[in-house]
């Protein structure tokens, strides 16, 4: 009887040690559709649409860093031609990097080109993505930029 009790304890300890906290956790940023807007520094809406985050791939040798992939649409775009950065924002694929510990995402709105692109940096707080956007060229970040906001509207 004592042998069965000892074996049971050993098995319980062994089982618990194998199911450690190294298991992959899902990121706090969730897959699905988000309604977004890009504004200038005064809050005037320049671009509106939807972003859909489809996949989160955990980076090798990391517990917090994910590659994000998805797509976006543009439903409303400013007619102000002084904003050159939006010439490349036609909707389509997006990629990004998300750090789950810092709740921070960097989004590339056109990963197929390297020049003349709009990038978004945002933090996740209470399900809301807020941050900023900037226009970047081979010559560096341009003087265009402003605020970004996105809120989840549906699951994948």
C-alpha positions in Angstrom: 0.0 0.0 0.0 2.8 2.4 0.9 4.5 1.6 -2.5 1.3 2.7 -4.4 1.1 5.9 -2.4 4.8 6.7 -3.1 4.4 5.9 -6.8 1.3 8.1 -7.0 3.2 11.0 -5.4 6.2 10.5 -7.7 3.9 10.4 -10.8 2.1 13.6 -9.7 5.4 15.5 -9.1 6.7 14.2 -12.5 3.5 15.2 -14.3 3.5 18.7 -12.8 7.1 19.3 -13.6 6.6 18.5 -17.2 3.7 20.9 -17.6 5.7 24.0 -16.8 5.1 27.6 -17.7 7.1 27.4 -20.9 4.0 26.6 -22.9 3.2 29.1 -25.6 0.7 31.8 -24.6 -1.5 33.7 -27.1 -0.7 37.4 -27.5 -3.0 39.9 -25.9 -3.5 41.6 -29.3 -6.2 39.4 -30.9 -6.9 38.3 -34.5 -9.8 39.9 -36.2 -10.9 43.1 -37.8 -10.1 46.6 -36.4 -11.6 49.9 -37.5 -8.7 52.4 -37.8 -8.1 56.1 -38.5 -5.0 58.1 -39.2 -5.3 61.8 -38.3 -3.0 64.8 -38.5 -1.7 66.5 -35.3 -4.9 68.5 -35.0 -7.2 65.5 -35.1 -8.4 65.9 -38.7 -9.1 62.5 -40.2 -6.9 61.7 -43.2 -7.5 58.0 -43.7 -10.1 55.5 -42.4 -10.6 51.8 -43.0 -10.3 48.4 -41.6 -7.3 46.2 -40.6 -7.5 42.5 -40.3 -4.8 40.7 -38.3 -4.8 37.1 -39.6 -1.7 35.5 -38.2 0.6 35.8 -35.2 3.8 33.8 -35.5 6.0 33.6 -32.4 9.6 34.5 -33.1 12.2 31.8 -32.6 13.8 31.9 -29.2 11.3 34.4 -27.9 8.3 34.3 -25.6 7.0 37.8 -26.4 7.8 38.8 -30.0 5.4 38.0 -32.8 5.4 38.6 -36.5 1.9 39.8 -37.5 0.4 39.5 -41.0 -2.9 40.6 -42.4 -4.5 43.1 -44.7 -6.2 46.5 -44.6 -8.7 48.5 -46.6 -9.1 52.2 -47.1 -12.7 53.4 -47.0 -12.0 57.1 -46.8 -8.9 59.1 -47.8 -8.2 62.8 -47.6 -8.4 64.9 -50.8 -5.6 67.1 -49.4 -2.7 66.5 -51.9 -0.1 67.9 -49.5 0.0 64.5 -47.8 2.3 62.5 -50.2 2.6 59.5 -47.9 -0.9 58.2 -48.7 0.0 57.6 -52.4 1.2 54.1 -51.4 -1.8 53.4 -49.1 -4.1 51.6 -51.4 -5.1 48.7 -49.2 -3.7 45.2 -49.4 -1.2 43.3 -47.3 0.3 44.5 -44.0 3.0 43.1 -41.8 4.2 44.0 -38.4 5.9 43.1 -35.2 4.1 42.8 -31.9 5.8 42.6 -28.4 3.4 41.0 -26.0 5.2 42.2 -22.9 5.3 45.8 -23.9 1.9 45.6 -25.7 3.5 47.5 -28.6 3.0 46.9 -32.4 4.8 48.3 -35.4 2.9 48.0 -38.7 4.1 48.3 -42.3 1.2 49.3 -44.5 2.9 48.2 -47.7 5.5 45.4 -47.1 6.0 44.9 -50.9 7.9 48.2 -51.3 10.8 49.7 -49.4 10.5 53.4 -50.3 7.7 55.9 -49.7 5.8 54.0 -47.1 3.5 54.7 -44.1 4.5 53.0 -40.8 2.4 52.8 -37.6 3.6 52.5 -34.0 0.9 51.8 -31.4 0.3 50.5 -27.9 -2.5 48.2 -26.9 -4.5 49.5 -23.9 -7.9 48.1 -22.9 -8.4 46.6 -26.4 -7.7 49.9 -28.1 -4.6 50.5 -30.3 -3.3 54.1 -30.1 -0.2 55.7 -31.3 1.2 57.4 -34.3 2.0 57.1 -38.0 4.9 58.5 -40.1 5.8 58.6 -43.7 9.3 57.2 -44.5 11.4 57.3 -47.7 14.9 56.2 -48.6 15.9 59.7 -47.4 14.5 59.0 -44.0 11.3 59.8 -42.2 9.4 62.7 -43.8 7.8 65.5 -42.0 4.4 63.8 -42.4 2.9 62.1 -39.5 0.1 62.2 -37.0 -2.0 60.0 -34.7 -3.4 56.5 -35.2 -6.3 54.8 -33.5 -7.9 51.4 -34.0 -10.6 49.5 -32.2 -11.6 45.8 -32.7 -14.9 45.4 -34.5 -15.1 41.6 -35.0 -13.2 38.3 -34.6 -11.5 36.6 -37.5 
